[in-house]
């Protein structure tokens, strides 16, 4: 079993571009309504337009985007990922550091829709 989060966003194409430029993922679908972002050959994140005239899967169009969600993305090289995020001008909300409780190198940032994104390299 595995999980692939779907984030509801205001602009799928702009958000996809942000993830591609900031984290180096690639587009697996593309388009204004839906996107599948790939890390290598694996789908790691889906983006879906939030629109009251579209199938919203029961997600409210009234609630703020990004509320109560932290997307966790595991990478092979946290230092390179951090440098890429800095280069892209991402809103870094937590600097790269070692978290001894989780035994991970990690940093956090905020995507254009307000979702928190934690980028980690596990040391286990």
Secondary structure, DSSP 8 states (H G I E B T S, - for coil): -----EEEES-HHHHHHHHHHHH--EESS-SSSEEEEEETTEEEEEEEE--TTS--TT--SSS-TTTT-EEEEE-S-HHHHHHHHHHTT-EEEEEEEEETTTTEEEEEEE-TTS-EEEEEEE--
